[in-house]
Amino acid sequence: MKTDQMPNGRRAVLRLAAALGATATVGVFASDRLGTPQGAAPAPPPTPAPTPAAGTGSGPAAGPHASARLKPSSYRLQPMTAYAPPAFRRAVPPVRQRPFLKMSGVGRSMVLTFDDGPDPRYTPEILATLRRYGCRAMFFVCGEMAAEHQDLVREMAADGHVVGNHSWSHPLIPKLRPSRIRDELGSTSDLVEGILGSAPLWYRAPFGAWNRHSFEIGAELGMEPLAWTVDTLDWKEPGTGSIVRRVLDGAAPGVVVLSHDAGGNRSQSVAALRRYLPELLDAGYSITVPRR
C-alpha cells in the first residue's frame, strides 16, 4: 500500500496545481472584463509582433512590461477623423479669358447690378425699391464697406439678392502683384462668408479692369467674372433722366445693367431706379439674377 500512496500523493499535488492554474486564468479574464467600461467596445486585437529572428525566443515578454500589453494603446484616444465623410466642396469654375458681358438663355429677362456698396445713405433705398416690385438684383460689395455695414449685407441676402465680390478697397487690379490681388479678393470673400455663411460665387473687377491673374485667382476662390452690357454712367452724375434713358435704350434679353449704390453721391441712381424699373416691367421684362 505504501507504493500506492506515493502516486496518489503526486496526483493530489497535480490536481491542486491544476486548480490553482485555472483560478489564475479566470482571474486574468475577469480583470480584463472589469477593466472595460460597461457598454464600451472591446479593445482591438493587438498588432502582431514581428517574426523573431533565428536563435531568439518567441514567447511573450516576462516581467512588468508584460502587463503593459493589456493597456489600451494611445491611438484609441485620438478622433478617427479619417473615417468622417469628406466636406462638400463646390467645383472650381474654369479660368476665363474674359468676363461674362450678358446672360444667355434667360428669355426676356435682364440683370440689374450695383457696385461699390453697401452705403447706408443709398443702399437701403435701392433695396426698398426692389422689394416694392418684387425684383432681385446683384450687389458687388467692397470689403471695406461691407465690414462696416454688415447689417445691409444680411438684408441683401435676406431679400434674395446675389452678393458678389468687388475687391476690398477698389484698386486698379492690373497694377497689383498677384499676392495683392489674392488679398483683395480673398479677404472680401472671407468676410462675406463670415457674414452670410457662404462665399460669393461672382466677382467684378473695379473699373472693369481685368487681367490673367484676376481670372485665375477668382476661379481658385470659386467665383465667375461678370462685367456688364449697359453702363448707366451714373458715377458721372449725369442726371436722373440720362440714367433712365440709358437703361431703357439698352434694354434687351440677357442685358446686364451697371449702376452704383456707393462711391459718391448716388441720389440720381436711386431716383432713376424708381423710374426705369416699373417701365421695364411694363415692357414685359423680368428682372432676374444668374444661377450657378
Residue pairs with C-beta under 8 A, 6 or more apart in sequence:
32 70
35 70
36 42
36 43
43 72
43 76
44 76
46 69
52 58
60 66
60 69
61 69
90 222
92 219
92 220
92 222
93 219
93 222
93 223
93 224
94 219
95 215
95 216
95 219
96 215
96 219
96 224
96 225
97 212
97 215
98 210
98 225
99 204
99 205
99 210
99 225
99 226
99 227
100 224
100 225
100 226
100 227
100 256
100 290
101 227
101 228
101 229
101 256
102 229
102 254
102 255
102 256
103 109
103 111
103 254
103 256
103 288
103 290
104 254
105 254
106 253
106 254
106 288
106 290
107 253
107 286
108 253
108 284
108 285
108 286
109 253
109 254
109 285
109 286
109 287
109 288
110 251
110 252
110 253
110 254
110 255
110 256
110 257
110 280
110 285
110 286
110 287
110 288
111 137
111 138
111 254
111 255
111 256
111 257
111 287
111 288
111 289
111 290
112 130
112 135
112 137
112 138
112 257
112 259
112 273
112 277
112 287
113 137
113 138
113 139
113 140
113 164
113 204
113 226
113 228
113 256
113 257
113 258
113 259
114 123
114 126
114 137
114 138
114 139
114 140
114 259
114 260
114 261
114 269
115 140
115 166
115 204
115 258
115 259
115 260
115 261
115 262
115 263
116 140
116 141
116 142
116 145
116 166
116 170
116 260
116 261
116 262
116 263
117 123
117 139
117 141
117 142
117 145
117 149
117 152
117 260
117 261
117 262
118 139
118 141
118 145
118 146
118 149
118 152
118 153
118 156
118 261
118 262
119 145
119 149
119 261
119 262
119 263
119 266
120 149
120 152
121 266
122 261
122 262
122 266
122 267
122 269
122 270
123 139
123 149
123 152
123 156
123 261
123 262
124 152
124 155
125 270
126 137
126 261
126 269
126 270
126 273
127 152
127 155
127 156
127 159
127 161
129 270
129 273
129 274
129 277
130 136
130 137
130 159
130 161
130 273
130 277
130 287
131 159
133 277
133 278
133 281
133 287
135 277
135 281
135 287
136 159
136 160
136 161
136 162
136 287
136 288
136 289
137 161
137 162
137 287
137 289
138 161
138 162
138 163
138 164
138 202
138 226
138 289
138 290
139 156
139 161
139 162
139 163
139 164
139 261
140 164
140 165
140 166
140 202
140 203
140 204
141 153
141 163
141 164
141 165
141 166
141 188
141 192
142 166
142 167
142 168
142 169
142 170
142 188
142 262
143 167
143 168
143 169
143 184
143 187
143 188
143 191
144 168
144 169
145 262
146 152
146 153
146 188
146 191
146 192
146 195
147 191
150 195
153 163
153 192
153 195
153 196
154 195
154 196
156 163
157 163
157 196
160 289
161 289
162 201
162 202
162 289
162 290
163 192
163 196
163 200
164 200
164 201
164 202
164 203
164 204
164 223
164 226
165 185
165 188
165 189
165 192
165 200
165 202
165 203
165 204
165 218
165 221
165 223
166 188
166 203
166 204
166 206
167 173
167 184
167 185
167 188
167 203
167 205
167 206
168 183
168 184
168 185
168 187
168 188
169 184
170 206
170 263
171 180
171 184
171 206
172 206
172 207
172 209
173 181
173 184
173 205
173 206
173 209
173 210
173 211
173 213
173 214
174 209
174 210
174 211
174 214
176 184
178 213
178 217
181 213
181 214
181 217
182 217
185 203
185 214
185 217
185 218
185 221
185 223
186 217
186 221
188 200
189 199
189 200
189 221
189 223
190 199
192 198
192 199
192 200
193 199
199 221
199 222
199 223
200 223
201 222
201 223
201 224
201 292
202 223
202 224
202 225
202 226
202 290
202 292
203 218
203 221
203 223
203 224
203 225
203 226
204 225
204 226
204 227
205 214
205 225
208 227
208 228
210 225
214 225
215 225
218 224
218 225
224 292
226 256
226 290
227 256
228 256
228 257
228 258
229 250
229 252
229 254
229 255
229 256
229 257
230 246
230 247
230 250
230 251
230 255
230 256
230 257
230 258
231 246
231 258
232 243
232 246
232 247
232 257
232 258
232 259
232 269
232 272
233 242
233 243
233 246
234 243
234 259
234 260
234 266
234 268
234 269
234 272
235 260
235 263
235 264
237 264
237 265
237 268
238 268
239 268
240 268
240 271
240 272
240 275
243 259
243 268
243 269
243 272
243 276
244 272
244 275
244 276
244 279
247 257
247 272
247 276
247 280
248 276
248 279
248 280
250 257
251 280
251 283
251 285
259 269
259 272
259 273
260 266
260 269
261 269
261 270
277 287
280 287
281 287
